[in-house]
Amino acid sequence: PIIPMFTKNCREAFRSVSCGRRLLRYIYEKTRLPLVPIYGMFPVKMKTYLGKPIIHDPSQTPEELAKKVRESIEQMIDTYQRRPGSIIKAFFDRFF
């Protein structure tokens, strides 16, 4: 079986720098080094949720199975993750 999994607040723990994308793109085109400066390691509470097991039916195509898994994960995200994400709210979830 496939067990879908989602970790709450993992996007709030680390962020990528949004300014300077043009420069980073230029460097990538010249060197092919995937440089993505990140900041964070914020002390947010992360909690992992496991979904209901998905049993593989041999008659399903890989695309159908992937769609089923994707929908299950998206449902967990909608249920457990606050949108839009907030580092401050995730930080307070850890302590309060």
N, CA, C and O atoms as CSV, one atom per row, in Angstrom:
chain,resi,resn,atom,element,x,y,z
A,1,PRO,N,N,0.823,-1.202,0.000
A,1,PRO,CA,C,0.000,0.000,0.000
A,1,PRO,C,C,0.866,1.264,0.000
A,1,PRO,O,O,2.026,1.244,0.410
A,2,ILE,N,N,0.276,2.343,-0.464
A,2,ILE,CA,C,0.925,3.650,-0.448
A,2,ILE,C,C,0.302,4.443,0.697
A,2,ILE,O,O,-0.921,4.550,0.791
A,3,ILE,N,N,1.133,4.992,1.555
A,3,ILE,CA,C,0.631,5.775,2.679
A,3,ILE,C,C,0.975,7.241,2.423
A,3,ILE,O,O,2.140,7.629,2.517
A,4,PRO,N,N,-0.040,8.066,2.098
A,4,PRO,CA,C,0.229,9.486,1.866
A,4,PRO,C,C,0.647,10.175,3.168
A,4,PRO,O,O,0.184,9.819,4.252
A,5,MET,N,N,1.526,11.162,3.037
A,5,MET,CA,C,2.095,11.810,4.205
A,5,MET,C,C,2.195,13.307,3.950
A,5,MET,O,O,2.495,13.735,2.835
A,6,PHE,N,N,1.944,14.103,4.987
A,6,PHE,CA,C,2.046,15.556,4.886
A,6,PHE,C,C,2.603,16.098,6.196
A,6,PHE,O,O,2.173,15.690,7.275
A,7,THR,N,N,3.562,17.019,6.102
A,7,THR,CA,C,4.131,17.648,7.293
A,7,THR,C,C,3.689,19.100,7.361
A,7,THR,O,O,3.979,19.901,6.473
A,8,LYS,N,N,2.983,19.419,8.432
A,8,LYS,CA,C,2.466,20.773,8.648
A,8,LYS,C,C,3.608,21.705,9.044
A,8,LYS,O,O,4.477,21.329,9.831
A,9,ASN,N,N,3.604,22.908,8.503
A,9,ASN,CA,C,4.537,24.002,8.803
A,9,ASN,C,C,5.949,23.797,8.264
A,9,ASN,O,O,6.854,24.522,8.679
A,10,CYS,N,N,6.180,22.853,7.368
A,10,CYS,CA,C,7.543,22.686,6.853
A,10,CYS,C,C,7.935,23.863,5.956
A,10,CYS,O,O,9.119,24.182,5.852
A,11,ARG,N,N,6.969,24.510,5.309
A,11,ARG,CA,C,7.296,25.694,4.502
A,11,ARG,C,C,7.581,26.911,5.370
A,11,ARG,O,O,8.251,27.846,4.932
A,12,GLU,N,N,7.078,26.902,6.592
A,12,GLU,CA,C,7.333,28.017,7.488
A,12,GLU,C,C,8.693,27.887,8.170
A,12,GLU,O,O,9.218,28.881,8.672
A,13,ALA,N,N,9.262,26.716,8.200
A,13,ALA,CA,C,10.561,26.505,8.840
A,13,ALA,C,C,11.695,27.094,8.007
A,13,ALA,O,O,12.657,27.625,8.562
A,14,PHE,N,N,11.594,27.005,6.696
A,14,PHE,CA,C,12.620,27.522,5.791
A,14,PHE,C,C,11.955,28.352,4.710
A,14,PHE,O,O,10.864,28.015,4.250
A,15,ARG,N,N,12.593,29.416,4.307
A,15,ARG,CA,C,12.102,30.266,3.222
A,15,ARG,C,C,13.240,30.477,2.230
A,15,ARG,O,O,14.415,30.402,2.589
A,16,SER,N,N,12.879,30.740,0.989
A,16,SER,CA,C,13.896,31.070,-0.009
A,16,SER,C,C,13.834,32.565,-0.294
A,16,SER,O,O,12.769,33.180,-0.227
A,17,VAL,N,N,14.972,33.130,-0.607
A,17,VAL,CA,C,15.066,34.557,-0.887
A,17,VAL,C,C,14.389,34.831,-2.219
A,17,VAL,O,O,14.652,34.150,-3.210
A,18,SER,N,N,13.512,35.837,-2.237
A,18,SER,CA,C,12.772,36.118,-3.468
A,18,SER,C,C,13.406,37.235,-4.288
A,18,SER,O,O,13.140,37.334,-5.486
A,19,CYS,N,N,14.235,38.077,-3.682
A,19,CYS,CA,C,14.871,39.141,-4.461
A,19,CYS,C,C,16.145,38.592,-5.116
A,19,CYS,O,O,16.760,37.654,-4.608
A,20,GLY,N,N,16.521,39.176,-6.223
A,20,GLY,CA,C,17.722,38.754,-6.922
A,20,GLY,C,C,17.546,37.536,-7.802
A,20,GLY,O,O,18.521,36.869,-8.149
A,21,ARG,N,N,16.304,37.241,-8.168
A,21,ARG,CA,C,16.061,36.058,-9.006
A,21,ARG,C,C,16.734,36.168,-10.373
A,21,ARG,O,O,17.203,35.169,-10.918
A,22,ARG,N,N,16.780,37.366,-10.920
A,22,ARG,CA,C,17.398,37.546,-12.236
A,22,ARG,C,C,18.884,37.196,-12.184
A,22,ARG,O,O,19.402,36.531,-13.080
A,23,LEU,N,N,19.562,37.644,-11.134
A,23,LEU,CA,C,20.982,37.332,-10.968
A,23,LEU,C,C,21.191,35.832,-10.768
A,23,LEU,O,O,22.092,35.241,-11.363
A,24,LEU,N,N,20.357,35.221,-9.930
A,24,LEU,CA,C,20.478,33.782,-9.699
A,24,LEU,C,C,20.209,32.989,-10.969
A,24,LEU,O,O,20.856,31.971,-11.216
A,25,ARG,N,N,19.260,33.450,-11.773
A,25,ARG,CA,C,18.962,32.785,-13.046
A,25,ARG,C,C,20.166,32.879,-13.985
A,25,ARG,O,O,20.514,31.907,-14.657
A,26,TYR,N,N,20.795,34.046,-14.027
A,26,TYR,CA,C,21.974,34.249,-14.869
A,26,TYR,C,C,23.101,33.302,-14.436
A,26,TYR,O,O,23.732,32.654,-15.271
A,27,ILE,N,N,23.341,33.231,-13.133
A,27,ILE,CA,C,24.389,32.337,-12.621
A,27,ILE,C,C,24.066,30.887,-12.966
A,27,ILE,O,O,24.954,30.121,-13.342
A,28,TYR,N,N,22.798,30.515,-12.839
A,28,TYR,CA,C,22.402,29.146,-13.166
A,28,TYR,C,C,22.630,28.849,-14.647
A,28,TYR,O,O,23.143,27.784,-14.994
A,29,GLU,N,N,22.255,29.779,-15.516
A,29,GLU,CA,C,22.419,29.562,-16.958
A,29,GLU,C,C,23.891,29.403,-17.337
A,29,GLU,O,O,24.213,28.655,-18.260
A,30,LYS,N,N,24.779,30.094,-16.641
A,30,LYS,CA,C,26.209,30.017,-16.954
A,30,LYS,C,C,26.890,28.797,-16.332
A,30,LYS,O,O,27.801,28.224,-16.929
A,31,THR,N,N,26.452,28.400,-15.140
A,31,THR,CA,C,27.174,27.350,-14.419
A,31,THR,C,C,26.395,26.051,-14.243
A,31,THR,O,O,26.984,25.001,-13.986
A,32,ARG,N,N,25.076,26.120,-14.381
A,32,ARG,CA,C,24.171,24.988,-14.134
A,32,ARG,C,C,24.236,24.510,-12.681
A,32,ARG,O,O,23.950,23.351,-12.381
A,33,LEU,N,N,24.614,25.418,-11.795
A,33,LEU,CA,C,24.586,25.128,-10.364
A,33,LEU,C,C,23.252,25.622,-9.807
A,33,LEU,O,O,22.956,26.813,-9.902
A,34,PRO,N,N,22.454,24.748,-9.235
A,34,PRO,CA,C,21.140,25.161,-8.722
A,34,PRO,C,C,21.265,25.872,-7.367
A,34,PRO,O,O,21.059,25.265,-6.317
A,35,LEU,N,N,21.600,27.149,-7.408
A,35,LEU,CA,C,21.769,27.929,-6.186
A,35,LEU,C,C,20.435,28.532,-5.761
A,35,LEU,O,O,19.814,29.280,-6.515
A,36,VAL,N,N,20.008,28.206,-4.569
A,36,VAL,CA,C,18.790,28.785,-4.010
A,36,VAL,C,C,19.112,29.196,-2.577
A,36,VAL,O,O,19.120,28.360,-1.674
A,37,PRO,N,N,19.377,30.488,-2.370
A,37,PRO,CA,C,19.669,30.910,-0.999
A,37,PRO,C,C,18.422,30.809,-0.129
A,37,PRO,O,O,17.348,31.287,-0.495
A,38,ILE,N,N,18.583,30.186,1.014
A,38,ILE,CA,C,17.454,30.037,1.934
A,38,ILE,C,C,17.804,30.692,3.261
A,38,ILE,O,O,18.974,30.873,3.598
A,39,TYR,N,N,16.784,31.035,3.987
A,39,TYR,CA,C,16.965,31.515,5.347
A,39,TYR,C,C,15.926,30.825,6.205
A,39,TYR,O,O,14.924,30.315,5.704
A,40,GLY,N,N,16.166,30.817,7.456
A,40,GLY,CA,C,15.176,30.184,8.294
A,40,GLY,C,C,15.767,29.355,9.393
A,40,GLY,O,O,16.548,29.836,10.214
A,41,MET,N,N,15.382,28.097,9.398
A,41,MET,CA,C,15.592,27.204,10.525
A,41,MET,C,C,14.845,27.779,11.724
A,41,MET,O,O,15.316,27.748,12.861
A,42,PHE,N,N,13.644,28.312,11.417
A,42,PHE,CA,C,12.815,28.884,12.462
A,42,PHE,C,C,12.309,27.764,13.369
A,42,PHE,O,O,12.012,26.668,12.894
A,43,PRO,N,N,12.210,28.030,14.655
A,43,PRO,CA,C,11.769,26.986,15.588
A,43,PRO,C,C,10.251,26.826,15.590
A,43,PRO,O,O,9.585,27.121,16.583
A,44,VAL,N,N,9.725,26.364,14.485
A,44,VAL,CA,C,8.281,26.158,14.390
A,44,VAL,C,C,7.962,24.697,14.688
A,44,VAL,O,O,8.793,23.807,14.508
A,45,LYS,N,N,6.755,24.483,15.141
A,45,LYS,CA,C,6.327,23.114,15.428
A,45,LYS,C,C,5.905,22.459,14.122
A,45,LYS,O,O,5.023,22.956,13.423
A,46,MET,N,N,6.534,21.352,13.804
A,46,MET,CA,C,6.149,20.603,12.615
A,46,MET,C,C,5.494,19.309,13.071
A,46,MET,O,O,5.960,18.642,13.994
A,47,LYS,N,N,4.419,18.980,12.410
A,47,LYS,CA,C,3.683,17.773,12.766
A,47,LYS,C,C,3.385,17.012,11.484
A,47,LYS,O,O,2.898,17.591,10.513
A,48,THR,N,N,3.674,15.728,11.477
A,48,THR,CA,C,3.459,14.903,10.291
A,48,THR,C,C,2.164,14.120,10.433
A,48,THR,O,O,1.899,13.492,11.457
A,49,TYR,N,N,1.368,14.178,9.373
A,49,TYR,CA,C,0.100,13.455,9.323
A,49,TYR,C,C,0.214,12.339,8.297
A,49,TYR,O,O,0.736,12.540,7.200
A,50,LEU,N,N,-0.277,11.166,8.658
A,50,LEU,CA,C,-0.319,10.031,7.742
A,50,LEU,C,C,-1.757,9.821,7.314
A,50,LEU,O,O,-2.667,9.791,8.143
A,51,GLY,N,N,-1.957,9.674,6.003
A,51,GLY,CA,C,-3.297,9.462,5.477
A,51,GLY,C,C,-3.670,7.992,5.472
A,51,GLY,O,O,-2.899,7.126,5.886
A,52,LYS,N,N,-4.869,7.741,4.993
A,52,LYS,CA,C,-5.333,6.356,4.880
A,52,LYS,C,C,-4.532,5.655,3.787
A,52,LYS,O,O,-4.265,6.245,2.740
A,53,PRO,N,N,-4.150,4.411,4.019
A,53,PRO,CA,C,-3.394,3.675,3.001
A,53,PRO,C,C,-4.180,3.559,1.695
A,53,PRO,O,O,-5.391,3.333,1.693
A,54,ILE,N,N,-3.468,3.716,0.603
A,54,ILE,CA,C,-4.058,3.571,-0.721
A,54,ILE,C,C,-3.561,2.249,-1.288
A,54,ILE,O,O,-2.363,2.050,-1.488
A,55,ILE,N,N,-4.492,1.365,-1.538
A,55,ILE,CA,C,-4.148,0.048,-2.074
A,55,ILE,C,C,-4.026,0.150,-3.587
A,55,ILE,O,O,-4.905,0.682,-4.265
A,56,HIS,N,N,-2.923,-0.367,-4.097
A,56,HIS,CA,C,-2.692,-0.333,-5.541
A,56,HIS,C,C,-3.530,-1.404,-6.225
A,56,HIS,O,O,-3.436,-2.589,-5.906
A,57,ASP,N,N,-4.336,-0.968,-7.154
A,57,ASP,CA,C,-5.142,-1.874,-7.965
A,57,ASP,C,C,-4.383,-2.106,-9.274
A,57,ASP,O,O,-4.112,-1.142,-9.990
A,58,PRO,N,N,-4.035,-3.338,-9.607
A,58,PRO,CA,C,-3.254,-3.602,-10.825
A,58,PRO,C,C,-3.918,-3.104,-12.111
A,58,PRO,O,O,-3.243,-2.911,-13.122
A,59,SER,N,N,-5.225,-2.898,-12.075
A,59,SER,CA,C,-5.898,-2.416,-13.284
A,59,SER,C,C,-5.739,-0.905,-13.465
A,59,SER,O,O,-6.067,-0.376,-14.528
A,60,GLN,N,N,-5.238,-0.200,-12.436
A,60,GLN,CA,C,-5.044,1.247,-12.536
A,60,GLN,C,C,-3.775,1.561,-13.317
A,60,GLN,O,O,-2.778,0.843,-13.238
A,61,THR,N,N,-3.840,2.645,-14.067
A,61,THR,CA,C,-2.632,3.122,-14.740
A,61,THR,C,C,-1.799,3.899,-13.720
A,61,THR,O,O,-2.331,4.345,-12.703
A,62,PRO,N,N,-0.518,4.063,-13.977
A,62,PRO,CA,C,0.311,4.861,-13.056
A,62,PRO,C,C,-0.213,6.292,-12.892
A,62,PRO,O,O,-0.121,6.869,-11.808
A,63,GLU,N,N,-0.758,6.859,-13.965
A,63,GLU,CA,C,-1.294,8.219,-13.899
A,63,GLU,C,C,-2.505,8.292,-12.971
A,63,GLU,O,O,-2.649,9.251,-12.213
A,64,GLU,N,N,-3.371,7.285,-13.026
A,64,GLU,CA,C,-4.548,7.257,-12.152
A,64,GLU,C,C,-4.134,7.111,-10.687
A,64,GLU,O,O,-4.696,7.760,-9.805
A,65,LEU,N,N,-3.157,6.261,-10.444
A,65,LEU,CA,C,-2.673,6.066,-9.083
A,65,LEU,C,C,-2.020,7.346,-8.556
A,65,LEU,O,O,-2.240,7.730,-7.408
A,66,ALA,N,N,-1.221,8.001,-9.392
A,66,ALA,CA,C,-0.584,9.258,-8.988
A,66,ALA,C,C,-1.631,10.321,-8.675
A,66,ALA,O,O,-1.473,11.087,-7.724
A,67,LYS,N,N,-2.692,10.371,-9.466
A,67,LYS,CA,C,-3.768,11.342,-9.236
A,67,LYS,C,C,-4.455,11.072,-7.898
A,67,LYS,O,O,-4.770,12.003,-7.157
A,68,LYS,N,N,-4.680,9.817,-7.600
A,68,LYS,CA,C,-5.328,9.435,-6.342
A,68,LYS,C,C,-4.458,9.831,-5.139
A,68,LYS,O,O,-4.967,10.344,-4.142
A,69,VAL,N,N,-3.162,9.590,-5.241
A,69,VAL,CA,C,-2.239,9.953,-4.165
A,69,VAL,C,C,-2.179,11.474,-4.015
A,69,VAL,O,O,-2.227,11.988,-2.898
A,70,ARG,N,N,-2.075,12.195,-5.136
A,70,ARG,CA,C,-2.020,13.657,-5.112
A,70,ARG,C,C,-3.263,14.240,-4.448
A,70,ARG,O,O,-3.159,15.146,-3.621
A,71,GLU,N,N,-4.443,13.722,-4.809
A,71,GLU,CA,C,-5.696,14.215,-4.228
A,71,GLU,C,C,-5.748,13.960,-2.727
A,71,GLU,O,O,-6.247,14.791,-1.969
A,72,SER,N,N,-5.236,12.821,-2.302
A,72,SER,CA,C,-5.219,12.498,-0.877
A,72,SER,C,C,-4.322,13.469,-0.108
A,72,SER,O,O,-4.693,13.946,0.965
A,73,ILE,N,N,-3.149,13.757,-0.656
A,73,ILE,CA,C,-2.226,14.688,-0.003
A,73,ILE,C,C,-2.805,16.098,0.008
A,73,ILE,O,O,-2.709,16.796,1.017
A,74,GLU,N,N,-3.408,16.528,-1.107
A,74,GLU,CA,C,-4.019,17.857,-1.167
A,74,GLU,C,C,-5.150,17.990,-0.156
A,74,GLU,O,O,-5.337,19.058,0.427
A,75,GLN,N,N,-5.898,16.926,0.054
A,75,GLN,CA,C,-6.977,16.950,1.044
A,75,GLN,C,C,-6.399,17.122,2.457
A,75,GLN,O,O,-6.954,17.862,3.269
A,76,MET,N,N,-5.289,16.441,2.745
A,76,MET,CA,C,-4.652,16.605,4.052
A,76,MET,C,C,-4.122,18.023,4.232
A,76,MET,O,O,-4.234,18.591,5.319
A,77,ILE,N,N,-3.546,18.598,3.181
A,77,ILE,CA,C,-3.049,19.972,3.256
A,77,ILE,C,C,-4.197,20.925,3.545
A,77,ILE,O,O,-4.076,21.805,4.398
A,78,ASP,N,N,-5.316,20.757,2.837
A,78,ASP,CA,C,-6.482,21.618,3.062
A,78,ASP,C,C,-7.019,21.475,4.479
A,78,ASP,O,O,-7.509,22.445,5.057
A,79,THR,N,N,-6.932,20.289,5.035
A,79,THR,CA,C,-7.466,20.035,6.373
A,79,THR,C,C,-6.553,20.564,7.474
A,79,THR,O,O,-7.037,21.154,8.440
A,80,TYR,N,N,-5.247,20.363,7.348
A,80,TYR,CA,C,-4.338,20.618,8.458
A,80,TYR,C,C,-3.474,21.872,8.343
A,80,TYR,O,O,-2.996,22.367,9.364
A,81,GLN,N,N,-3.257,22.400,7.150
A,81,GLN,CA,C,-2.336,23.530,6.991
A,81,GLN,C,C,-3.091,24.844,6.884
A,81,GLN,O,O,-4.050,24.959,6.120
A,82,ARG,N,N,-2.657,25.827,7.646
A,82,ARG,CA,C,-3.220,27.171,7.578
A,82,ARG,C,C,-2.676,27.857,6.326
A,82,ARG,O,O,-1.472,27.829,6.071
A,83,ARG,N,N,-3.566,28.474,5.549
A,83,ARG,CA,C,-3.150,29.191,4.342
A,83,ARG,C,C,-3.658,30.600,4.403
A,83,ARG,O,O,-4.808,30.786,4.801
A,84,PRO,N,N,-2.911,31.598,4.049
A,84,PRO,CA,C,-1.499,31.498,3.692
A,84,PRO,C,C,-0.662,31.213,4.933
A,84,PRO,O,O,-1.056,31.527,6.057
A,85,GLY,N,N,0.477,30.623,4.708
A,85,GLY,CA,C,1.343,30.267,5.825
A,85,GLY,C,C,1.915,31.503,6.505
A,85,GLY,O,O,2.091,32.543,5.870
A,86,SER,N,N,2.197,31.390,7.769
A,86,SER,CA,C,2.749,32.497,8.540
A,86,SER,C,C,3.798,31.950,9.503
A,86,SER,O,O,3.519,31.057,10.303
A,87,ILE,N,N,4.995,32.494,9.416
A,87,ILE,CA,C,6.067,32.056,10.305
A,87,ILE,C,C,5.708,32.384,11.752
A,87,ILE,O,O,5.944,31.580,12.654
A,88,ILE,N,N,5.138,33.565,11.969
A,88,ILE,CA,C,4.800,33.989,13.331
A,88,ILE,C,C,3.739,33.076,13.939
A,88,ILE,O,O,3.869,32.657,15.089
A,89,LYS,N,N,2.694,32.764,13.180
A,89,LYS,CA,C,1.643,31.884,13.701
A,89,LYS,C,C,2.187,30.476,13.960
A,89,LYS,O,O,1.833,29.843,14.954
A,90,ALA,N,N,3.044,29.995,13.065
A,90,ALA,CA,C,3.637,28.668,13.263
A,90,ALA,C,C,4.541,28.662,14.494
A,90,ALA,O,O,4.602,27.670,15.221
A,91,PHE,N,N,5.241,29.774,14.725
A,91,PHE,CA,C,6.098,29.897,15.906
A,91,PHE,C,C,5.258,29.850,17.180
A,91,PHE,O,O,5.625,29.175,18.141
A,92,PHE,N,N,4.129,30.568,17.190
A,92,PHE,CA,C,3.259,30.566,18.369
A,92,PHE,C,C,2.606,29.206,18.583
A,92,PHE,O,O,2.344,28.824,19.724
A,93,ASP,N,N,2.337,28.467,17.505
A,93,ASP,CA,C,1.785,27.112,17.648
A,93,ASP,C,C,2.728,26.216,18.450
A,93,ASP,O,O,2.292,25.300,19.147
A,94,ARG,N,N,4.005,26.493,18.339
A,94,ARG,CA,C,4.992,25.672,19.045
A,94,ARG,C,C,4.908,25.857,20.557
A,94,ARG,O,O,5.083,24.902,21.315
A,95,PHE,N,N,4.642,27.080,20.990
A,95,PHE,CA,C,4.703,27.388,22.416
A,95,PHE,C,C,3.349,27.549,23.093
A,95,PHE,O,O,3.264,27.488,24.319
A,96,PHE,N,N,2.293,27.752,22.318
A,96,PHE,CA,C,0.977,27.987,22.932
A,96,PHE,C,C,-0.061,27.030,22.412
A,96,PHE,O,O,-1.219,27.092,22.824
